[in-house]
Amino acid sequence: MPRYCHYFPGEELGLCYVRAPAWLPCRLQIYFKGPNWLATQLRPKGIGFTMLDNAFARLGDWHGAHQIADRLQIERRHRKLDLFASRFCPIHRAFGVNYHWSVDQCEYATGLVFRKQSRLQPLYKQLNRTAVMPVSTSSLKRRMPCSAQLLAASSTSAGCKTRTCAAS
């Protein structure tokens, strides 16, 4: 079945895409990167920065950027998503319904920032080795309390369901 993907530079969210199916119930998928949103907030405040791909390589005011990031208003994001929905999938208005927005995939990252390269150098080899170390399913089962249930669920589903399991 066809899907329609619309890529565009959002004035507030940075590069975005909306993926709309050509069938009902019109489950939309909207994607944007949080660092791009933060960059659009830093510019008017005069906080200088340099981005490399999806990361800030330089920030003029780390504390100020952190405060801005903490003020992300989810209700405002929902209003923006509603605008995208009406623009890229206007059929939902014919049914007199609104979308209920939920997070399907979210990444939370913490970055390490070194003021001097000399402090990073002794750790660099180990960080790289750890970053690319292969992880097997058996090691996940040992380290994560509910990984066996998650692995079983992911192998039997089409990847569309979310399972939650409590750690024992």
N, C-alpha and C positions, 0 to 999 in steps of 0.2 A: 504494500500500500504506500502511496506517495506521502511524503512530508514536505512541507515548505519551510525552508530556512531563510531567515532574513537577518543579514549582518549589517550593523550600522554603528557609527560612533555616537554614543549617547553623551549629551552635554554634561550630565551629572554623574553617570556611571562608567564612562569610558566605553571601550569597545564592548558591544553587546550582541547577542543573537537571540532570536525568538524562533523556536521550532514549533510549527503548527501542523497537526495531522490533517489529512483531507477526509476524515471520517468523524462521526460523533463518538464519544462525547467531547471531542476537541480538547484533549489534555495538552496544555501548552507547556513547553519547557523554555525557560528564560535563563540566560547565562550572563553573568558579568563578574569581573574580578574586583575583589575588595580593594587591592592596592590602587587600582585605577580610580575608584571612587575617592580614596584618600588623597590621591594626587590632585583631583579636581577641587578638593577642599583646601589643600595647602596653597595653591596658586593665589587665590584672592587674599589670603592672610600674609602673603609675602614670604612664606617659608620656602627657602630654596631646597631643591632635591635633585638627585640624579637617579633614574631608574635603569636597571638592566633587566630586561624581560619582565618578570613579575616580582622583582625585588628592588628595594631601595638601597642603592650602593652608597648614597650620601644623603643625609638629611641635615638641614641647617638648624633645626630645633627638634630634637628627639622628644623632649617632654611635651612640647606643643602638639606634635603629631600624635602622640599617645592620647592626649586629652581630646583631640578631634575624633580619633578613632573610637574612643569610649562614648562619644555622643551620637553614634550611628542610631538613627531613629527608624525602627522597623516599620512603624505605621506609614512613614513617608515613603519607604521603599514599596510598601503595598500599593500606595496610590500611584506610584510610577509604574508598577506592574499592571495595574488596572488600565492605565493609559495604553500600554503596549498591547494588552489584550484587545481593547476596543479598536486599535489601529490594525493589528495583524490577524485578528480572528473576530470580526464584528458579528458573526452569527449568534454568539451567546446572548446578545441584546434581544434577538428575536424571541428567545425563550423567557426573557424577564428574569434572568438569574445573574449573579455575580460569581466571580471565581473566589475560591478559598485557597489562599496561598500557603504552601508549606515548603520546607527545605528538603530537597531530594538528595543533594550532595553538597557537603560543606567541608572546607578544609580550614583547620585552625593551625596556624604555624607560629612558632616563635623563632626569631632569628637571633643569631649570635653576631655581635658587632665587636670587632677588635679595633682599638684606636691605633695600634701599631702592628705592622706585619710581623715583626720579630716575636710578638707574643703568640701569634697564630702558627708560626713555622713549626714549633715542636709538636703541635697537635694535628697538623694538616694531613699527614699520612694516615694516621689512625682514623680521623674523621672521614676521609675518602674511602678507606677500607670498610668502615661501618656502613656508610651510605650505600655501597654497592653490594654488600654481603647478601648472598641469596638466603631466603627464608623458606624453609620447607613446611609443609602442613603439619608434620609430626612435631616440629619445634614450636609451632603455634599452639598446638594442643597442650603442650607442657606449660607454656608461658601464659596463656590467656584462658581464664576459667570457662568461658562459654564458646571458645573458638570451634570446638567440635560440632556444636549445634549449628553455629553459623556456617561452617563449611558444608555441613549436610544440607542446610536450607538453600545455600547458594547453588549447590550442584543439582538440586531437584527443581528449582524455580527458574523462571525465565529472566531473573534479575529484576523483577518489577516489585517485589515485596520487600518490606522492611521487617526484620525480626528483632525483637528485643529479648535479651535473656539476662537474668539477674546472676551476679556472681555468687557462687556458693561459699 
